[in-house]
């Protein structure tokens, strides 16, 4: 039980910190360093900080022995685990991440006015769901492969995973925000009163969860083994 509470606390804290990390990145690059939204130097600095940030969270996951900030990373393991683990993930760990993101965004909005409103859907629901689904499928599939092939190399696994996430995020940024993280999106949607809309539920929850399930299933078939590792 103590281990369960420890994981819940880690999930809450990491999800809280994750929504803050992206905001602090923008503040440093655009407000403090003064780069414009389309400056090449600013984009290089922003991407470099994003990769360092993902290394930091990977170290946190390792230090907390399983803490996570993304529900999809938990679900990819829960889909193939035992039923009790699935219930604990779905009923406790995912809500802890969502609550952490909500409180993180609330503190952001009360601290920095006009900082933004989170990811914006710039296409229709069908295209948005397809985009988030494909992006999620790719990152889950890549991460499952890394968990099997590069499980003993923390640096290489985190480096490839970080570059993959950053590339996929960039591809989907202008369409859906390229989030691939339902908890983080929920934090912003809740703050804007958009958390129960069809667009939010279908694009940022249903599509990524289905894509995660499909990626785990297809990977287990191609790899010829039962996949139980999760990605960070």
N, C-alpha and C positions, 0 to 999 in steps of 0.2 A: 504493500500500500504506500509505503514511504517513497518507493521509486516512482509510483504513479503520480503522487503529488509533486515530486521533483520535476517530472516531465511536463506537467501542466504549468508549473511556474516558469519553466524554461520556455515553453511554447508561447505563453503570454508575453514574457519579457522580449523574446526575439521578434515576435510579430509587432509589438509596440515599437521596438527600435528600428525595424525594417522600414516602416512608413516614414519614420523620422530621417532615415539615412538618405532617401531620395530627395527629400526637401532640403536637407542641409547641403547636399551636392549642388542643387540649383542655386541656393543662396551664395555659396562660396564662389561658384563659377560666374554667375551673372551679376550679383549685387556687390560682392567684395572684390573680385578680380575684374569685373566690368566687361566681360565678354558678351557679345550679342548672341542672339539665338542661333544665328547661322554662321558665326565665326568658326573657321576651321580650327584655330588654336583652342578656342573654347570647347569645341567638341572633343578634341584630343584629350584635354584636361579632364573633361567630364567622364569620358569613357575610361580613362586611366583610374580615376577615383572609383568608378563603378566596379571595376575589376578588383581593386584593393578591398572594396567594401564586401564583395562576395567572398574573398579569402577570409576576411574577418569573421563573417557569419559561418563559414565552414569550420573555422577554428572554434567558434562558440558551440557549434553543434557537436564537435568532438569533445570539448571540455564538459559539456552538460550530458554527455553520453546519450545522445539521441534527440535533443531539443531541435525544433524546426519552426520555421516561420511561414511555411506554405502548406496548406491542406493537401495539395496534390502529392507532395512528397510522402505524406502519411498514408494517403489512400492507395498509392501504388503498392505499398507493402500490405496494407490491410485487406486488399482484395484477394490476396493469396495466403493470408495468415489464418489462424484459427478464429472461430466465431467470437470468442471473448475479446480478443485483440481488436477485431473489427468494431465491436460495440464500444469499447473504450475509446478507440480512435474517433468514431463518428459521434459518440455521445458526450465526450469530454475534451479530447485534445483539439479537435477542429473548433468547437465553440470557444475554447481558451484562446486560440489564435485570432478568431474573429473579434472577441472582446478586446484583446490586446490592440488590434488594429484600430478599432473604434475609439478607444481611449487615447491612442497615439494621435489620431487625426484631430480629435477634440482639443487636445493640448496644442497641437500645431496651429489650429485656427484661432485659438485664444491667445497665442503668443505672437504669431505673424499674420497680420491682416493683409488680405489680397494675395496670398501666396499661391492660390490656385484652387481647383476643384476636383483634382484627381483625373483619371483617364476619361476620355470623351469618345463616345461611339460616333464615328463620322460616316458610317455606311448603314444600310438597313440591317435588320435583325438577322436575316439569313446569312448575309455576307459576313457580318460580325461574328456569328456563331461558327461559321466555317473557318474564319481566320484564327480565332482563339483556339478552336479545336485542332487545327493543323499545327499551330505553333506549339501547343501543349503536347501533342502526339510526338513531335520531333524531339523536344527537350526531354521528355520522359524516356523515350526510346534510347536516345543518346546516353542519358544518365544511367539507365539500366545496363547498357553495354559497358560503360566505364566502371560501374560497380563490380562487374564480373572480370573485366580484363585488366583494369588498373587499380584494383582494390588495395594493393599494398603500396601504392605511390600516391600519397596525399597531394603533393604538389601537382603532379601531372593530371590527376583526376580533377582537382579543383580548377586548374588552369584551362583545360579543355572545356569543362562544364561552364566556367565563367564566360569564355569567349563564345560558346554556343548560345548561352542565354542572352548575352549582349547582342549578338548578331540577329537572333530571332526577335528580340525586343525591337531592334531598329527596323526590321522588316514590317512589323505590325504596328509600329508607333502611330503612323498617320491614319490608320484604319480603326483600331480599337484601343490603342495605347500599348499593345503588345505586352499585356500584364502577366498572364500565365500564373496568377496568384489570386484566387477568389477572396481570401481573407483581407488582403490589402485593398482590393477594390471595394469590398463591403464597408471598410472603414470610411472611405470617401463617400460612397453611396448613402450610407446611413446619415452622415453629416448633412447631406444635401436632400434628404428625404426621398431618395430614389432606390432604396434597397428592396422594395417589393414590386418594382416595375417589371414588365415582361422583358424589356431589353436587358436589364441587369441580371435577372435570374437565368435567362436563356443563354446569353452571350458569355457571362463571366462565371457562371456556375455549372449549368447543365452541359454545355459544350465541352469545357475542360475536363469535367469528371468523366464524361463518356469517352473522351479522347485518352484519358489516363487508363481507363479500363481496357480500351482497345489496344493501347501500346503494350500494356502488361501481358495481355493475352497473346498478341502476335509475337512479342519477344520470347515468351515462354515456348511457343511452338517452334520458332526458328532456332532458338538456342537448345531446344530439346531437354530443358530442365525446368523445374518449378521455380519461378522467380519470386524471391522473398525480400530482396534488398530494396531499399528505397533510395531516392535521389535527394540531394540537399539543394 
